[in-house]
C-alpha cells in the first residue's frame, strides 16, 4: 500500500519492511551528495517560488492524510522537512 503514494511525496524514499512486518518509508541518501548544502551560496527564491513550494507541500500532505489508503499522519510538518529540487519542486520527507 505504501508504494501508491511514495512517488508523489519524495523521489528518494522507498518502501521497506521491518522484521515484525511493519511497512516503513526509507530515505535513500547518496554517498557523495551534499544533501542541499549549497543553500549558503544559492540566491533566495522569488516570492512566487515560495508560494509554489507551500502549495505543493500542502497538496502532498493533503494526499497523505485524506487520499492515501491507509491514511498517513506525518506528525512533523515543518520547513526543514520539505526538500526542494533544482526547479523548486517540493517533496516532503521524514515519516514518524
C-alpha positions as CSV (number, residue, x, y, z in Angstrom):
1,X,0.0,0.0,0.0
2,X,2.8,2.4,0.8
3,X,4.1,2.2,-2.8
4,X,1.0,4.0,-4.0
5,X,2.0,7.4,-2.6
6,X,5.7,7.4,-2.1
7,X,6.4,8.5,-5.7
8,X,4.1,11.5,-5.1
9,X,5.8,12.5,-2.0
10,X,9.6,12.1,-2.3
11,X,11.7,10.7,-5.1
12,X,14.4,9.3,-2.8
13,X,12.0,7.5,-0.4
14,X,11.4,3.8,-0.9
15,X,9.2,1.3,0.8
16,X,10.8,-1.1,3.4
17,X,9.7,-3.7,5.9
18,X,10.8,-4.2,9.5
19,X,11.4,-7.7,11.0
20,X,8.0,-7.6,12.6
21,X,6.3,-7.0,9.2
22,X,5.7,-3.2,9.7
23,X,5.8,-1.3,6.4
24,X,8.0,1.8,6.6
25,X,9.3,4.6,4.3
26,X,13.1,4.5,3.9
27,X,15.0,7.6,2.8
28,X,17.9,6.8,0.4
29,X,20.9,9.0,0.8
30,X,23.6,9.3,-1.9
31,X,27.1,9.0,-0.5
32,X,28.6,11.9,-2.5
33,X,25.5,14.2,-2.4
34,X,25.9,17.4,-0.4
35,X,22.3,16.9,0.7
36,X,21.4,20.5,-0.2
37,X,24.5,22.2,1.5
38,X,24.8,24.6,-1.4
39,X,22.0,26.7,0.1
40,X,24.5,29.1,1.6
41,X,25.7,30.3,-1.8
42,X,22.4,30.0,-3.8
43,X,20.3,33.1,-4.3
44,X,17.0,33.1,-2.4
45,X,13.9,32.0,-4.4
46,X,11.4,34.6,-5.6
47,X,8.1,35.1,-3.8
48,X,6.2,33.2,-6.4
49,X,8.6,30.2,-5.8
50,X,7.7,30.4,-2.1
51,X,4.0,30.2,-2.9
52,X,4.7,27.2,-5.3
53,X,6.6,25.4,-2.5
54,X,3.9,26.0,0.0
55,X,1.1,24.8,-2.3
56,X,3.0,21.7,-3.3
57,X,3.7,20.8,0.3
58,X,0.1,21.3,1.3
59,X,-1.0,19.1,-1.6
60,X,1.4,16.4,-0.6
61,X,0.2,16.4,3.0
62,X,-3.4,16.5,2.0
63,X,-2.9,13.5,-0.2
64,X,-1.2,11.6,2.7
65,X,-3.9,12.5,5.2
66,X,-7.0,12.2,3.1
67,X,-6.5,10.4,-0.2
68,X,-4.0,7.6,0.6
69,X,-5.2,4.2,1.9
70,X,-4.4,3.7,4.6
71,X,-4.1,7.4,5.6
72,X,-0.7,8.6,6.8
73,X,-0.2,11.2,9.5
74,X,3.1,12.9,9.1
75,X,3.4,14.5,12.6
76,X,6.5,16.6,11.8
77,X,5.3,19.2,9.3
78,X,8.0,21.9,9.2
79,X,10.0,23.7,6.6
80,X,13.2,21.6,7.2
81,X,11.2,18.5,6.1
82,X,10.4,19.9,2.7
83,X,13.1,19.1,0.1
84,X,13.5,21.2,-3.0
85,X,14.6,20.0,-6.4
86,X,16.5,22.3,-8.7
87,X,13.3,23.8,-10.1
88,X,11.8,24.3,-6.6
89,X,9.5,21.3,-6.9
90,X,8.7,20.4,-3.2
91,X,9.0,16.9,-1.8
92,X,8.1,16.1,1.8
93,X,10.3,13.8,3.9
94,X,10.7,12.3,7.4
95,X,7.9,9.9,8.3
96,X,7.4,9.4,12.1
